[in-house]
Amino acid sequence: MSYGLLDQLYTQYQFNQQMINPAYTGIYNRMSASLISRVQWLGVEGAPVTNTLLGQSAFRNGTIGVGGMIVDDRLGINQNLEAIASLSYNIQFDEAKLAMGLQGGITNFSYDLSKLTLDYVDDTRLTDGLNEFTEPNFGAGLMYLHPNYYVGLSVPRIRGVTINDGVVNSTRYKRHYYLSAGYFYESSLFVQYKLTTLVRYVESEIPTVDLVFSSFIDQVIWTGISVRDLRYFGLFTSIELGQNIRVGYSFELPTNSLLIANYGTHEISISIDKAFDRRTLRKVQRRF
């Protein structure tokens, strides 16, 4: 979800947290690429649409991670295009890793005024301050990863974005803080379970909390349920097509007045992985 001031929301971040924490980049000894497409509140005119392309790779036997991300985010007349590069350094312990990440990039803020239906096409009160502009940003994150659990803390975009249209200052982006955690339980060779949570805090806003429960069946299919703030409920599945390709789909519905006004939120993802160490791929790569 994006309201101009806010980051995009994702349902399937539990399979790739690069979009919310640069420390995740290269934390597994692998090379990967992912495409995530999300349509929120299908059927509502001007509702958020987000397309995200991510790539990352580990170097020096998993000590260094390098990645990049391109985000095309649209809401109403807002069209934001973002390009980000990330770098991480991993400290290996006996079984666990501590990752420290940095990222930097630029965001282009633009507006498609042709989507407005105006009674007076020359009403400057509706167009002043809507000029296209580009702003830099940077972020940082930490993640501690164990084969059975993880904890992450990040601020992916530290700079708030405020512009002056000649009359007043207008805030276009607010800083976000993320706290994530997860636990993985292997009950048998054929069924494993995962519980994850994500707390997101935006300055001067009420924090949001995600809870996600999923199971991994026969090393092939992830399936689960997600709850956000006890208002948005979702179902998702992710299928392993061999050892290197994963395809996912999620569906969400709100419980507020939007329930009868839209056809839900849909998210589709496809990921391609190449592990440099196949033992790592089978042991922990798919867990978080």
TIGU-66631 format. One line per 3 residues: number of its first residue (from 1); their letters; for each residue x, y, z of N, C-alpha, C. Coordinates in steps of 0.1 Angstrom, whole numbers. Atoms other than C-alpha are relative to their C-alpha. Example, Ala and Ser with C-alpha at 12.3 -4.5 7.8 and 13.67 -1.06 7.14 Angstrom:
<fitors>
1 = AS = 9 -12 0 123 -45 78 9 12 0 | -9 -11 0 137 -11 71 -8 11 8
</fitors>
This chain:
<fitors>
1 = MSY = 9 -12 0 0 0 0 9 12 0 | -7 -13 0 12 35 -8 -9 11 -1 | 8 -12 0 -4 68 0 9 12 -4
4 = GLL = -9 -11 3 25 89 -14 10 2 11 | -8 -2 -11 38 94 21 6 -13 5 | -3 13 -6 42 56 28 7 -9 -10
7 = DQL = -7 11 8 63 27 16 -11 -9 -5 | 9 10 6 47 0 -5 -2 -11 10 | 3 11 -8 31 -29 12 2 -13 -8
10 = YTQ = -1 12 7 39 -65 3 -6 -11 9 | 4 11 -8 24 -98 14 11 -11 1 | -10 11 1 52 -121 3 14 4 3
13 = YQF = -13 -4 -5 81 -102 19 7 -11 8 | -6 10 -8 86 -132 41 10 -10 -8 | -9 8 8 103 -150 12 12 8 -6
16 = NQQ = -11 -9 5 126 -120 3 -2 14 6 | 1 -13 -7 131 -91 27 9 11 -5 | -9 -10 5 154 -72 5 -7 14 -2
19 = MIN = 7 -12 2 127 -46 -2 -2 8 13 | 1 -7 -12 125 -37 35 12 1 9 | -12 0 -8 160 -44 48 12 -3 -8
22 = PAY = -12 3 9 193 -40 29 9 -10 6 | -9 11 -6 210 -64 54 -3 -14 -6 | 4 13 6 191 -92 37 8 -3 -13
25 = TGI = -7 2 13 211 -87 5 12 -9 2 | -11 10 -1 234 -117 1 2 -7 13 | -1 7 -13 227 -131 36 1 -15 -2
28 = YNR = -2 14 4 223 -165 19 11 0 -11 | -11 1 10 252 -176 -3 -6 -4 -13 | 7 3 12 233 -173 -35 -1 12 -9
31 = MSA = 4 -11 10 224 -152 -66 -15 -2 -3 | 15 1 2 187 -144 -71 -5 12 -7 | 7 -11 6 163 -123 -91 -15 -3 3
34 = SLI = 15 2 -3 126 -117 -83 -8 12 -6 | 9 -10 5 97 -99 -98 -13 -1 8 | 12 0 -8 67 -89 -76 -10 10 -6
37 = SRV = 10 -9 5 35 -74 -90 -12 0 9 | 11 0 -10 8 -62 -66 -11 10 -5 | 11 -9 3 -26 -47 -74 -9 0 13
40 = QWL = 7 -1 -13 -44 -34 -43 -14 5 -3 | 14 -4 1 -82 -30 -40 -5 0 -15 | 4 1 14 -89 -43 -75 -14 4 -2
43 = GVE = 13 -5 3 -119 -25 -90 -2 14 5 | 1 -14 -4 -113 8 -72 9 9 -9 | -7 -8 9 -103 35 -96 11 8 7
46 = GAP = -12 -7 -5 -68 49 -90 6 -7 12 | -6 7 -11 -60 22 -64 15 -3 -3 | -15 3 1 -23 13 -57 3 -12 -9
49 = VTN = -6 10 8 -4 -7 -83 15 1 2 | -14 0 -3 32 -17 -75 7 -11 -7 | -9 10 7 58 -35 -97 14 1 5
52 = TLL = -13 -1 -6 91 -44 -81 9 -11 -6 | -10 9 6 122 -60 -97 12 1 9 | -11 1 -10 149 -72 -73 11 -10 -5
55 = GQS = -11 9 3 183 -88 -78 11 1 11 | -10 0 -10 211 -98 -54 9 -11 -2 | -9 10 1 242 -118 -52 10 0 11
58 = AFR = -10 1 -10 267 -130 -26 14 -1 -6 | -14 1 5 305 -127 -30 9 -3 12 | -10 3 -10 336 -138 -11 -6 -10 10
61 = NGT = 6 11 -8 318 -170 1 -11 5 10 | 11 -5 -8 288 -151 14 3 11 10 | -3 -11 -9 307 -124 33 -6 13 -5
64 = IGV = 5 -12 6 296 -96 9 -12 -3 -8 | 12 0 8 262 -90 -6 -2 12 -8 | 3 -12 9 254 -67 -35 -13 -2 -7
67 = GGM = 14 1 6 219 -60 -48 -5 13 -6 | 7 -11 6 196 -37 -66 -15 -2 -1 | 15 1 0 159 -29 -68 -5 12 -8
70 = IVD = 8 -10 8 136 -10 -92 -15 -1 4 | 14 0 -4 101 0 -80 -8 10 -8 | 10 -9 7 73 14 -101 -13 0 8
73 = DRL = 11 -1 -9 46 26 -77 -10 10 -4 | 10 -9 5 13 42 -88 -12 0 9 | 12 -2 -7 -16 56 -69 -7 12 -5
76 = GIN = 7 -11 5 -42 78 -85 9 7 -11 | -8 -7 9 -23 105 -103 15 0 3 | -14 1 -4 10 97 -84 6 -11 -7
79 = QNL = -9 11 6 37 78 -103 14 2 5 | -13 -1 -6 68 72 -84 9 -12 -5 | -9 10 5 98 54 -99 13 1 8
82 = EAI = -11 0 -9 126 43 -76 11 -10 -4 | -11 9 3 161 28 -82 9 0 12 | -7 1 -13 181 15 -52 11 -10 -2
85 = ASL = -11 10 -1 215 -2 -48 3 -3 15 | -2 3 -14 223 -21 -16 13 -8 1 | -13 6 -3 255 -35 0 -1 -5 14
88 = SYN = 1 5 -13 258 -58 30 14 -7 4 | -12 7 -5 286 -73 51 -5 -10 11 | 5 11 -8 280 -107 69 11 -5 9
91 = IQF = -9 6 -9 297 -120 100 -5 -14 3 | 4 14 -2 296 -158 102 3 -5 14 | -3 7 -13 292 -176 136 -1 -15 -3
94 = DEA = 1 14 2 289 -213 141 -11 -4 -9 | 12 3 8 254 -216 127 -7 12 -5 | 7 -13 3 242 -180 125 9 10 -7
97 = KLA = -6 -11 6 250 -148 107 -5 13 5 | 5 -13 -3 249 -112 116 3 9 -12 | -2 -8 13 244 -90 85 -3 15 3
100 = MGL = 1 -15 -1 248 -52 83 -1 5 -14 | 3 -4 14 234 -35 52 -2 15 -1 | 2 -14 3 234 0 36 -6 0 -14
103 = QGG = 6 -2 13 214 12 6 -1 14 -4 | 2 -14 4 211 43 -15 -6 0 -14 | 7 0 13 191 54 -45 -7 13 -2
106 = ITN = 8 -12 4 168 80 -61 -14 -4 -2 | 14 2 3 131 84 -64 -5 12 -8 | 6 -10 8 114 102 -92 -15 1 3
109 = FSY = 15 -2 -3 80 117 -82 -6 8 -11 | 7 -7 11 57 126 -111 -15 -2 1 | 15 0 -1 20 131 -117 -6 0 -14
112 = DLS = 7 1 13 -3 121 -145 -13 8 1 | 12 -9 -2 -28 150 -145 -11 -4 -10 | 10 4 9 -47 134 -174 -11 -9 6
115 = KLT = 10 8 -8 -64 112 -148 -9 8 8 | 9 -9 -8 -80 142 -132 -12 4 -9 | 11 -5 7 -115 152 -143 -3 14 6
118 = LDY = 1 -14 -5 -115 190 -139 -12 8 -6 | 10 -9 5 -144 214 -142 7 12 -8 | -8 -11 6 -118 241 -150 14 -5 -2
121 = VDD = -13 6 3 -87 229 -168 12 9 4 | -11 -9 -4 -67 260 -158 0 4 14 | 1 -3 -14 -74 258 -121 14 -3 6
124 = TRL = -14 2 -4 -38 263 -108 0 -5 15 | 0 5 -14 -49 254 -72 2 -15 0 | -1 14 1 -50 218 -84 13 -5 -6
127 = TDG = -12 4 7 -17 218 -103 13 6 6 | -12 -6 -6 6 241 -83 7 -10 10 | -7 9 -9 33 220 -65 1 -14 -5
130 = LNE = 0 13 6 28 190 -88 10 -2 -11 | -10 2 10 59 194 -109 8 -12 3 | -8 12 -2 80 163 -114 13 4 6
133 = FTE = -13 -3 -6 111 161 -92 6 -13 4 | -8 12 -4 138 136 -81 7 3 12 | -7 -2 -13 152 131 -46 8 -12 3
136 = PNF = -8 12 -4 180 109 -33 -5 -5 14 | 3 5 -13 176 87 -3 10 -11 4 | -9 11 -4 196 61 17 -6 -6 13
139 = GAG = 6 7 -11 189 35 44 10 -10 6 | -9 10 -6 205 9 67 -9 -10 7 | 7 10 -7 196 -23 84 9 -10 6
142 = LMY = -7 11 -6 207 -52 106 -9 -12 0 | 7 12 -1 197 -88 106 8 -11 6 | -7 11 -6 206 -118 127 -8 -12 -4
145 = LHP = 6 12 6 199 -151 110 5 -13 5 | -3 14 -4 199 -186 125 -8 -9 -8 | 8 9 8 187 -217 107 -15 -1 5
148 = NYY = 14 2 -5 156 -217 130 -7 13 3 | 7 -13 -4 149 -180 136 8 12 -6 | -7 -12 4 158 -144 126 -6 12 7
151 = VGL = 4 -13 -5 155 -109 139 6 11 -9 | -5 -10 8 158 -78 117 -5 14 4 | 4 -14 -3 157 -40 122 6 9 -11
154 = SVP = -5 -8 12 159 -15 94 -8 14 -1 | 6 -13 4 152 21 82 4 1 -15 | -5 1 14 153 16 44 1 14 -7
157 = RIR = 0 -13 6 147 53 36 1 10 12 | -1 -8 -12 161 76 62 -5 15 -2 | 4 -14 3 154 110 45 -15 1 -2
160 = GVT = 13 -4 4 120 124 47 0 10 -12 | 0 -8 12 110 142 15 -11 11 1 | 9 -11 -1 95 177 18 4 10 -11
163 = IND = -2 -10 11 91 202 -11 -7 13 3 | 7 -13 -2 81 239 -12 -5 4 -14 | 6 -4 13 57 249 -40 -1 15 -1
166 = GVV = 0 -15 1 63 286 -34 -9 6 10 | 9 -5 -10 36 289 -8 1 -7 13 | -1 7 -12 38 261 17 9 -12 -2
169 = NST = -8 12 1 60 231 25 -10 -12 0 | 8 11 1 45 198 15 8 -13 2 | -7 12 -3 56 164 29 -4 -11 -10
172 = RYK = 3 10 10 59 137 2 4 -14 4 | -4 13 -5 75 109 22 4 1 15 | -3 0 -14 78 100 59 9 -12 2
175 = RHY = -9 10 -3 106 79 74 -8 -12 7 | 6 12 -5 97 42 82 10 -8 8 | -8 9 -8 111 18 109 -6 -13 -1
178 = YLS = 5 13 1 108 -19 105 7 -9 11 | -5 11 -8 112 -47 131 -7 -13 -4 | 5 13 5 109 -82 118 6 -12 8
181 = AGY = -5 11 -6 112 -116 133 -7 -13 -5 | 6 12 4 105 -152 125 5 -13 6 | -5 13 -6 107 -188 138 -4 -11 -9
184 = FYE = 2 11 9 110 -220 118 0 -13 8 | 1 12 -7 99 -254 131 -1 -12 -9 | 1 12 8 106 -287 114 -6 -12 7
187 = SSL = 7 11 -7 81 -313 126 4 -13 -6 | -4 12 7 91 -339 100 7 3 -13 | -6 -3 13 109 -343 67 -10 5 -10
190 = FVQ = 10 -4 10 76 -336 49 -7 12 3 | 7 -12 -4 61 -307 69 8 8 9 | -7 -10 -9 77 -276 84 -10 12 1
193 = YKL = 8 -11 -3 61 -246 99 8 13 2 | -7 -13 -2 70 -209 100 -10 11 5 | 8 -11 -6 57 -180 121 8 13 -1
196 = TTL = -8 -12 1 68 -145 112 -9 12 4 | 7 -12 -4 59 -110 123 8 12 -5 | -6 -12 5 66 -75 110 -7 12 7
199 = VRY = 5 -13 -6 61 -42 130 5 11 -8 | -4 -11 8 62 -11 109 -5 13 7 | 3 -13 -6 63 24 124 3 12 -9
202 = VES = -2 -13 7 59 57 106 -2 11 9 | 0 -11 -9 66 89 123 -14 7 1 | 13 -6 -2 34 104 138 -12 -8 -4
205 = EIP = 11 9 4 14 74 127 -1 -12 11 | 2 12 -9 0 43 146 7 -11 -6 | -8 11 6 23 13 142 -10 -11 -6
208 = TVD = 8 11 6 10 -16 120 8 -13 4 | -6 13 -4 16 -53 129 -5 -11 -10 | 3 12 8 17 -83 105 3 -12 8
211 = LVF = -2 14 -5 13 -119 117 -2 -9 -12 | 1 10 11 20 -147 92 3 -14 5 | -3 14 -3 17 -184 97 0 -8 -13
214 = SSF = 0 8 13 27 -208 69 6 -14 3 | -6 13 -1 37 -244 64 6 -4 -14 | -8 4 12 61 -260 39 -3 -15 -1
217 = IDQ = 5 14 2 47 -293 25 9 -7 -10 | -8 9 9 70 -320 10 10 8 -8 | -11 -8 6 97 -294 2 -5 6 -14
220 = VIW = 5 -4 13 74 -282 -27 -9 13 2 | 11 -11 -1 45 -259 -15 0 7 13 | 3 -8 -12 44 -231 10 -14 5 -1
223 = TGI = 13 -5 0 9 -222 20 -3 6 14 | 2 -6 -13 -4 -199 48 -10 11 0 | 10 -11 -2 -25 -171 62 8 12 6
226 = SVR = -6 -12 -5 -16 -135 70 -11 9 6 | 9 -9 -7 -32 -109 93 7 13 2 | -6 -13 -2 -25 -72 93 -10 9 8
229 = DLR = 7 -9 -8 -38 -51 122 -15 -5 3 | 13 6 -2 -68 -75 126 -10 6 -9 | 9 -6 10 -83 -57 96 1 -5 -14
232 = YFG = -3 6 14 -67 -73 65 4 -14 2 | -3 14 -1 -67 -110 61 3 -6 -14 | -5 5 13 -49 -129 34 3 -15 0
235 = LFT = -5 13 2 -41 -163 20 11 0 -11 | -11 0 10 -10 -172 0 5 -14 -2 | -7 12 4 8 -200 -17 12 3 -8
238 = SIE = -13 -1 7 43 -204 -31 4 -14 -4 | -3 14 5 53 -234 -53 15 0 -5 | -14 2 5 89 -246 -58 0 -8 -13
241 = LGQ = -1 7 13 94 -255 -95 14 -4 -2 | -13 4 0 125 -275 -91 8 7 11 | -9 -6 -10 155 -262 -71 3 15 -1
244 = NIR = -4 -14 3 158 -228 -87 -11 10 -2 | 10 -9 4 124 -213 -95 -12 -1 10 | 11 0 -9 96 -203 -71 -11 10 -5
247 = VGY = 11 -8 4 62 -189 -81 -10 2 11 | 9 -2 -12 39 -173 -55 -13 9 -4 | 12 -8 2 4 -158 -53 -7 2 14
250 = SFE = 7 -3 -12 -15 -141 -25 -12 8 -2 | 13 -7 1 -50 -127 -19 -3 5 13 | 4 -7 -12 -61 -102 7 -14 6 -1
253 = LPT = 13 -7 -1 -95 -88 18 0 8 13 | 2 -7 -12 -102 -60 42 -13 -3 7 | 12 2 -7 -128 -62 69 -8 13 3
256 = NSL = 7 -13 -2 -138 -25 68 -10 2 -12 | 9 -3 10 -161 -7 44 4 -2 -14 | -5 3 13 -138 -14 15 -4 -14 -5
259 = LIA = 3 14 3 -149 -51 16 -10 -1 -12 | 10 1 11 -179 -45 -7 3 9 -12 | -3 -10 11 -162 -19 -29 11 -4 -9
262 = NYG = -11 5 8 -134 -40 -44 0 -15 -1 | -1 14 2 -123 -74 -55 13 -5 7 | -11 4 -8 -95 -77 -30 14 4 -6
265 = THE = -14 -3 4 -57 -73 -33 7 -13 -4 | -6 11 6 -37 -96 -55 15 3 -2 | -15 -1 1 1 -102 -55 5 -13 -6
268 = ISI = -7 11 7 21 -124 -79 15 2 0 | -15 -1 -1 58 -132 -76 6 -12 -7 | -8 11 6 84 -152 -95 14 3 4
271 = SID = -14 -2 -4 119 -158 -82 9 -11 -6 | -9 10 6 149 -175 -97 13 1 9 | -12 1 -9 178 -187 -74 10 -9 -6
274 = KAF = -11 9 3 212 -201 -80 9 1 13 | -8 0 -12 230 -212 -48 14 -4 -3 | -14 3 2 267 -212 -47 4 -12 9
277 = DRR = -3 11 -9 266 -238 -19 -14 -8 1 | 13 7 0 238 -264 -25 -5 -5 14 | 4 3 -13 239 -274 11 -8 11 7
280 = TLR = 7 -11 -5 229 -239 20 -14 2 -6 | 13 -1 7 201 -239 -6 -10 -9 7 | 10 9 -5 184 -270 8 -2 2 15
283 = KVQ = 1 -1 -14 191 -262 45 -8 11 5 | 7 -12 -6 179 -227 52 -4 11 -10 | 2 -11 9 176 -207 20 -15 4 -1
286 = RRF = 14 -2 2 138 -211 16 -7 4 12 | 7 -2 -12 130 -205 52 -5 14 2 | 4 -14 -2 130 -167 54 3 8 -12
</fitors>
